[in-house]
Amino acid sequence: MNEKGIYSSLLFQVKIIHGKGLRIKNVHPSDGGVYVCEASNLMGKIATSAQLRVSERPVITVRPKAHLQQPIGKAINLECMVTGTPKPVVYWAREGDDAAEFVMPGMRRNNMYVTSDGALKIETPSVENSGHYACAAVNEVGSAMARSHLVVFDPADFEKENSSPIENHVKTYEKESDTFERDEARLALLERTIADVDVVPLGTSSVRVTWRLLGADFDHDDDESSSSLTIPAAVRYIDGYRVHYRRRSTDTYEDFEVVTVPRERGNEFKVMGLETYVEYEVFVQPFSKEVILGQPSPIRVVRTHPDLPSTAPEILTAEMLNSSAAFVAWNKLDVDEHNGDLLGYQVSRTSGSIKYETPSKSDRLHSFMALLFVRT
């Protein structure tokens, strides 16, 4: 599009509301930036600015193949390219595996790893790598998920004369033969099921995670004839939840801790053993029996409560400058020792004598007279 076309497009999307401000229709992440408002008259001009950040839920632009058959030994590449703002967390999980098989970019599990662009790579695959895989992407706005069914076969199994495939291979295919219920669960759980997640700090080392399902949350024991009319299809397949959490950082490859919560325990979980005054990213993902994963919730960010600094500053020197002033110097606390927003350092004086122990010497200082001049 040429410059004139861009200008015409902007005119169509942007409208100045007289005396009030600027309205942008169909806002897009590319509209983010610094906007400057300037007012002028005969005496001059004055300006102010505002920062606009536009968030966008994850979208899987390149999806993995829904079904893929591959011989053993030949490297496998399942693509999963994602866009979104903020940059989404992308991970892969294999159906039926426990939380240890959660694989993110920069991580390796056995012969599997995920590249920086979200693709799942399997080196020298074996028959045991066959299964259903899910690629999920999540940020603070929303989530997206795609599935892929992988069958890894050994060509030698089909080249033996007058014999059927080996027993191990048969068992693998029997395990992968799907029932109608499993297929229905996989399809239903691609839809959003968690309406909202709330994460609140309980103290310096714990947070409470609660979530709410879309529609009514019925028990599995409800009568099938009546529940089919009222329960959202995906909700009926939920047997539990995975609560994912990790310390928030600029390293998008940092692994999540995962805790499994059975559905009968309710829609709440208390995460313990966290660090003091640290931000954590948390999201919840439902699953059906045999660990068929559903679409995860958006990420929520929470900070644990502050606490007293972990240690006191160490006084390096304390000496009298004259009869009415003293000089005191100490080392700064490391950021990890703050346990909160450090407001400053307080130096106290008393009417008695104070003994300061320093790495190099010990001085006995008498009571302070008048004002203390302190340097940090």
SVG drawing of the C-alpha trace seen along z (x, -y; Angstrom):
<svg xmlns="http://www.w3.org/2000/svg" viewBox="-34 -35 75 103">
<polyline fill="none" stroke="black" stroke-width="0.4" points="0.0,0.0 1.4,-3.4 1.6,-6.4 -1.7,-7.8 -3.4,-4.5 -2.1,-4.3 -3.2,-7.8 -6.7,-7.0 -6.8,-3.9 -5.9,-5.8 -8.5,-8.4 -11.1,-5.6 -10.0,-4.1 -9.1,-7.2 -11.6,-9.8 -10.9,-12.9 -13.6,-13.6 -13.8,-17.4 -12.7,-18.4 -12.4,-14.9 -9.7,-12.9 -8.9,-10.3 -10.9,-7.2 -9.3,-4.3 -11.6,-1.7 -10.6,2.0 -7.5,1.4 -4.5,3.7 -1.1,4.3 0.5,2.3 -1.5,-0.8 0.5,-0.6 3.1,-3.4 3.4,-6.9 0.6,-9.3 1.3,-13.1 -1.5,-15.6 -0.4,-19.2 -2.4,-22.5 -1.2,-25.8 -2.3,-29.5 -0.7,-32.8 1.4,-32.6 2.9,-29.2 2.2,-25.5 2.0,-22.8 2.0,-19.0 1.4,-15.8 1.9,-12.2 0.4,-8.8 1.6,-5.2 -0.8,-2.8 -0.2,0.9 -2.6,3.2 -2.9,6.8 -4.0,9.7 -4.9,13.3 -2.8,16.1 -3.5,17.2 -1.9,20.4 -1.0,19.3 0.7,22.5 -0.9,25.6 0.6,29.0 -0.7,31.8 -3.8,33.3 -2.6,36.8 1.0,37.9 2.5,41.3 6.2,41.6 8.7,44.5 11.0,45.1 14.4,43.2 13.2,40.4 13.1,37.0 9.7,35.6 8.7,31.9 5.3,30.8 4.9,27.1 3.1,24.7 3.7,21.0 1.9,18.5 1.2,14.8 -0.1,12.7 0.7,9.7 2.2,10.1 4.3,12.9 2.5,16.1 4.0,19.0 4.0,22.0 4.3,25.6 3.7,29.2 2.2,32.1 1.6,35.7 -1.8,37.2 -1.7,39.6 1.6,38.5 2.1,36.9 3.2,33.3 6.9,34.3 6.2,34.5 5.3,30.8 7.8,29.5 8.6,25.8 11.0,24.1 14.6,24.6 13.6,27.8 14.3,31.4 12.5,34.5 14.2,37.7 14.4,37.5 11.9,34.6 12.5,30.8 10.7,27.6 12.4,25.0 12.2,21.2 9.4,20.9 7.2,23.5 7.8,26.6 8.1,30.0 11.1,32.0 11.5,35.7 14.9,37.2 15.3,40.8 11.6,41.5 10.5,45.0 7.2,46.8 6.8,45.6 6.6,42.0 3.3,42.7 0.4,40.8 -1.8,37.7 0.1,34.4 -1.3,31.0 0.3,27.6 -0.9,24.8 -0.3,21.1 -1.3,18.8 -0.8,15.2 -2.6,12.7 -5.4,12.2 -6.4,15.7 -5.2,19.0 -5.2,21.3 -4.6,25.0 -4.1,27.5 -3.8,31.3 -1.9,33.8 -2.1,37.6 1.3,39.2 1.8,42.8 5.4,44.0 5.8,47.4 8.5,49.9 8.5,50.8 10.2,54.1 7.1,55.2 5.3,55.4 8.0,57.1 8.0,60.4 6.6,63.2 3.6,65.2 3.6,63.3 1.6,60.5 3.3,57.4 5.2,58.0 3.4,58.1 4.8,54.8 3.6,53.0 0.1,54.5 -0.2,53.4 0.9,49.9 -1.8,49.6 -4.4,51.2 -3.5,48.5 -4.0,45.8 -7.3,47.1 -9.7,44.4 -13.2,44.8 -15.9,42.4 -15.9,40.9 -12.2,40.0 -12.6,38.4 -15.6,36.4 -13.6,35.3 -10.7,34.2 -13.0,32.1 -15.0,30.7 -12.0,29.7 -10.6,27.6 -13.2,25.1 -12.9,22.7 -14.2,24.1 -12.7,21.9 -14.5,18.6 -12.2,16.9 -9.2,17.4 -8.5,15.4 -5.1,15.5 -4.7,13.6 -1.7,13.6 -2.2,15.1 1.1,14.2 4.8,14.0 5.0,17.5 1.6,18.6 -1.2,17.7 -4.8,18.9 -5.9,19.9 -9.6,20.1 -11.3,20.7 -14.9,20.7 -16.2,22.8 -18.4,21.6 -22.0,22.3 -23.0,24.3 -20.5,26.7 -22.5,30.0 -21.4,33.2 -20.6,36.2 -23.4,38.1 -26.1,35.9 -28.7,37.8 -27.4,38.0 -30.8,37.2 -31.2,34.0 -27.5,32.9 -27.2,33.2 -29.6,30.3 -27.9,28.0 -24.2,28.9 -21.8,27.4 -20.4,30.3 -16.7,29.7 -17.5,29.3 -18.9,32.8 -15.5,34.3 -13.5,32.4 -12.0,34.8 -9.4,32.5 -7.2,29.5 -3.5,28.7 -2.4,25.6 0.8,24.2 2.9,21.5 6.4,20.1 8.4,17.1 7.8,14.3 10.9,13.3 12.1,12.1 13.2,15.6 10.2,17.1 11.9,20.5 11.7,21.0 9.8,24.1 6.5,24.1 5.8,26.1 2.6,28.2 0.2,29.5 -2.8,31.8 -6.1,31.1 -8.9,33.7 -12.3,32.2 -13.9,33.5 -11.6,31.3 -13.3,28.2 -12.2,25.2 -9.5,23.9 -5.9,24.6 -3.4,23.1 0.2,22.8 2.7,23.0 6.5,22.5 6.8,19.4 9.4,16.7 8.8,13.5 7.6,10.4 8.0,12.1 5.7,12.0 4.4,15.3 2.6,16.3 -0.3,18.7 -2.7,20.5 -5.1,23.4 -5.7,26.2 -8.6,28.7 -8.1,32.4 -10.3,35.4 -9.5,39.0 -6.3,40.5 -5.1,36.8 -6.7,35.4 -5.8,31.8 -8.3,28.9 -7.7,25.3 -5.9,23.5 -7.0,20.3 -5.3,16.9 -2.2,16.2 -2.7,14.3 0.1,12.4 0.3,12.2 2.9,11.0 3.4,12.5 3.4,10.2 6.5,8.3 8.3,9.1 11.2,7.7 14.6,7.6 16.4,10.9 19.4,9.4 20.6,6.1 23.0,3.9 26.6,4.2 28.2,1.0 31.6,0.4 32.7,-2.6 31.4,-4.9 33.5,-7.8 33.1,-11.3 33.9,-14.1 33.8,-16.7 32.1,-17.4 28.7,-17.7 28.8,-15.5 29.5,-11.8 30.1,-9.8 28.5,-6.4 28.8,-4.1 27.3,-0.7 26.9,1.9 23.7,1.9 21.4,4.9 21.1,7.2 17.8,6.9 17.0,10.5 17.3,9.5 14.8,6.6 11.7,8.7 9.7,5.7 10.2,2.2 13.1,0.8 12.1,-2.7 15.5,-3.6 17.9,-3.1 17.3,-4.6 20.2,-5.6 19.4,-6.0 21.2,-7.8 21.0,-7.2 22.1,-9.0 24.4,-6.1 27.5,-4.8 27.3,-2.5 29.8,0.0 30.0,0.6 31.8,3.8 33.3,3.4 35.3,5.8 38.5,3.7 38.2,2.2 36.1,1.6 35.3,-1.9 33.5,-3.0 31.4,-6.1 29.9,-8.3 26.5,-9.9 25.7,-11.9 25.5,-15.6 23.4,-17.6 22.8,-16.4 24.1,-13.3 25.3,-13.5 24.8,-10.1 26.0,-8.8 24.8,-5.6"/>
</svg>
